[in-house]
């Protein structure tokens, strides 16, 4: 694939990845592949080939989802990312073949791994965005999006809601481990940390500088 017009954003939750991808695409009249763009293919996936991605699609009782141990949850999420990479690369290949994508800059909020990005892209076309780990742990349910509020309501329905919330926070703590942060910090790609005092426009300027788009 010819990825010279494609720019990838990876990183942690609460870092502003989706927002910067959307804003860059708008500013440069480009195309945004926003968070979870792999969902477009979810209905057609074979559960035998993609057991982790289709787990929630085929789930009968969502309470099972929140009752898993933190270790089971984190292992599942890591496996989801591996399956997402396969689907996302397929979507990118299909997009690049479309006439409407020709000559357009494409900005991607992606699950593609650090290792794969080093193989397929250029370091100047990848940006790592990070937020302090406590943001992802303590502010997870602060967001108004339907998915997180749905999970929160499930926990409130549990026989011991506090135990359910504590279990989920333990999962978030494992997910935001020092090891996972160090992998991103030492990825070889440029890192931008979340700054509550920085505007969206200023973040776009920083991303443009990394991508050489100024």
C-alpha positions as CSV (number, residue, x, y, z in Angstrom):
1,X,0.0,0.0,0.0
2,X,1.1,3.5,-0.7
3,X,0.7,5.3,2.6
4,X,2.4,8.6,1.8
5,X,-0.8,10.6,2.4
6,X,-1.8,8.7,5.5
7,X,-1.1,9.9,9.1
8,X,-1.6,7.6,12.1
9,X,-2.4,8.5,15.7
10,X,-2.0,6.0,18.5
11,X,-1.8,6.3,22.3
12,X,-3.8,6.2,25.5
13,X,-7.4,7.0,26.4
14,X,-8.3,10.6,27.3
15,X,-5.4,11.9,25.2
16,X,-7.5,13.5,22.5
17,X,-6.7,11.1,19.6
18,X,-10.2,11.1,18.0
19,X,-10.5,14.9,18.3
20,X,-7.2,15.7,16.7
21,X,-7.9,13.2,13.8
22,X,-11.3,14.8,13.2
23,X,-9.8,18.4,13.4
24,X,-6.9,17.6,11.1
25,X,-9.1,16.1,8.5
26,X,-11.4,19.1,8.6
27,X,-8.6,21.6,8.4
28,X,-6.9,19.8,5.5
29,X,-10.1,18.8,3.6
30,X,-9.0,15.2,4.2
31,X,-10.5,12.0,5.4
32,X,-10.8,10.9,9.0
33,X,-10.9,7.3,10.1
34,X,-12.0,7.9,13.6
35,X,-12.1,5.7,16.8
36,X,-13.3,2.2,16.2
37,X,-13.6,2.6,12.5
38,X,-13.2,-1.2,12.3
39,X,-16.9,-1.4,13.6
40,X,-18.0,-1.0,10.0
41,X,-17.1,-4.6,9.3
42,X,-18.2,-6.1,12.6
43,X,-21.5,-7.5,11.4
44,X,-19.9,-9.6,8.8
45,X,-17.0,-11.1,10.8
46,X,-16.7,-14.8,11.4
47,X,-16.6,-15.5,15.1
48,X,-14.2,-18.4,14.5
49,X,-11.7,-16.1,12.9
50,X,-12.3,-13.1,15.1
51,X,-13.4,-14.5,18.5
52,X,-12.5,-11.5,20.5
53,X,-14.0,-8.8,18.3
54,X,-17.2,-10.8,18.0
55,X,-17.4,-11.5,21.7
56,X,-19.5,-8.4,22.4
57,X,-21.4,-8.7,19.2
58,X,-22.7,-12.1,20.1
59,X,-23.0,-11.6,23.9
60,X,-26.3,-12.7,25.3
61,X,-25.9,-11.3,28.9
62,X,-23.8,-8.1,29.2
63,X,-23.5,-8.7,32.9
64,X,-21.0,-11.5,32.0
65,X,-18.9,-8.8,30.4
66,X,-18.3,-6.9,33.6
67,X,-18.0,-9.9,35.8
68,X,-14.7,-11.1,34.3
69,X,-11.5,-10.8,36.3
70,X,-9.2,-7.8,35.5
71,X,-6.7,-10.2,34.1
72,X,-9.3,-11.8,31.8
73,X,-10.5,-8.4,30.7
74,X,-7.0,-7.0,29.8
75,X,-6.0,-10.2,28.0
76,X,-9.2,-9.9,25.9
77,X,-8.6,-6.2,25.1
78,X,-5.0,-7.0,23.9
79,X,-6.4,-9.7,21.7
80,X,-9.1,-7.4,20.4
81,X,-6.4,-4.9,19.3
82,X,-4.6,-7.7,17.3
83,X,-7.8,-8.6,15.5
84,X,-8.6,-4.9,15.0
85,X,-5.3,-4.4,13.2
86,X,-6.2,-7.1,10.6
87,X,-9.6,-5.4,9.9
88,X,-8.3,-1.9,9.9
89,X,-5.6,-2.7,7.4
90,X,-8.2,-4.2,5.2
91,X,-10.3,-1.0,5.5
92,X,-7.3,1.2,4.7
93,X,-6.5,-0.9,1.6
94,X,-10.1,-0.6,0.4
95,X,-10.2,3.1,1.0
96,X,-7.0,3.8,-0.9
97,X,-8.5,2.1,-4.0
98,X,-11.5,4.5,-4.0
99,X,-11.5,7.4,-6.4
100,X,-12.6,9.8,-3.7
101,X,-9.5,9.1,-1.6
102,X,-7.0,10.0,-4.4
103,X,-4.9,12.9,-3.4
104,X,-6.5,13.3,0.0
105,X,-4.7,13.4,3.3
106,X,-6.0,10.6,5.5
107,X,-5.8,10.8,9.3
108,X,-6.3,7.6,11.3
109,X,-7.1,6.9,15.0
110,X,-5.8,3.4,15.0
111,X,-5.3,0.1,16.8
112,X,-2.4,-0.8,14.5
113,X,0.6,-1.9,16.6
114,X,3.8,0.0,17.1
115,X,5.7,-2.8,15.4
116,X,3.4,-2.9,12.3
117,X,3.5,0.9,12.0
118,X,7.3,0.8,11.9
119,X,7.0,-1.6,9.0
120,X,4.4,0.1,6.9
121,X,4.8,3.8,7.7
122,X,7.3,6.5,8.3
123,X,8.1,7.9,11.8
124,X,7.0,11.3,10.7
125,X,3.6,9.9,9.8
126,X,2.9,8.5,13.3
127,X,1.9,10.4,16.4
128,X,1.6,9.1,20.0
129,X,-0.8,11.0,22.2
130,X,-0.8,10.3,25.9
131,X,-2.7,11.3,29.0
132,X,-1.7,10.6,32.6
133,X,-2.7,7.1,33.7
134,X,-4.9,8.4,36.4
135,X,-7.1,10.0,33.8
136,X,-7.9,6.7,32.2
137,X,-8.5,5.1,35.6
138,X,-10.4,7.7,37.5
139,X,-12.3,9.5,34.7
140,X,-13.5,6.5,32.7
141,X,-17.1,7.0,33.5
142,X,-17.0,10.8,33.4
143,X,-17.6,10.7,29.6
144,X,-21.2,11.0,28.4
145,X,-20.9,8.5,25.5
146,X,-23.5,5.8,25.5
147,X,-21.1,2.8,25.8
148,X,-19.4,3.9,29.0
149,X,-22.7,4.9,30.6
150,X,-24.2,1.6,29.6
151,X,-21.4,-0.2,31.4
152,X,-21.8,2.0,34.4
153,X,-25.5,1.2,34.7
154,X,-24.7,-2.5,34.4
155,X,-22.5,-2.2,37.5
156,X,-25.1,-0.4,39.4
157,X,-27.4,-3.3,38.7
158,X,-25.0,-5.9,40.3
159,X,-25.8,-7.3,43.7
160,X,-22.7,-5.4,45.0
161,X,-22.3,-2.3,42.8
162,X,-19.2,-1.1,44.6
163,X,-17.4,-4.4,44.2
164,X,-18.3,-4.4,40.5
165,X,-16.9,-0.8,40.1
166,X,-13.8,-1.8,42.1
167,X,-13.2,-4.8,39.8
168,X,-13.5,-2.6,36.7
169,X,-11.1,0.0,38.1
170,X,-8.6,-2.7,38.8
171,X,-8.8,-3.7,35.2
172,X,-8.3,-0.1,34.2
173,X,-5.3,0.1,36.5
174,X,-3.7,-3.0,34.8
175,X,-4.5,-1.6,31.4
176,X,-2.7,1.7,32.2
177,X,0.4,0.0,33.6
178,X,3.9,1.5,33.6
179,X,4.9,-1.2,31.1
180,X,2.2,-0.1,28.6
181,X,3.2,3.6,29.0
182,X,6.9,2.8,28.6
183,X,6.1,1.0,25.4
184,X,4.5,4.1,24.0
185,X,7.1,6.4,25.3
186,X,9.9,4.3,23.8
187,X,8.1,3.6,20.5
188,X,10.4,5.7,18.4
189,X,7.5,8.0,17.5
190,X,6.9,11.6,18.6
191,X,4.8,11.9,21.8
192,X,2.3,14.7,22.7
193,X,1.0,14.7,26.3
194,X,-2.5,15.9,27.1
195,X,-2.6,19.5,28.5
196,X,-5.9,20.7,29.9
197,X,-4.7,24.3,29.3
198,X,-4.1,23.8,25.5
199,X,-6.8,24.4,23.0
200,X,-7.8,22.0,20.3
201,X,-6.4,24.4,17.7
202,X,-3.1,24.4,19.5
203,X,-3.0,20.6,19.6
204,X,-3.7,20.5,15.9
205,X,-0.7,22.8,15.3
206,X,1.5,20.5,17.4
207,X,0.3,17.5,15.3
208,X,0.9,19.4,12.1
209,X,4.5,20.1,13.2
210,X,5.1,16.4,13.9
211,X,3.6,15.4,10.5
212,X,5.4,18.2,8.6
213,X,2.1,19.7,7.4
214,X,2.7,23.3,8.5
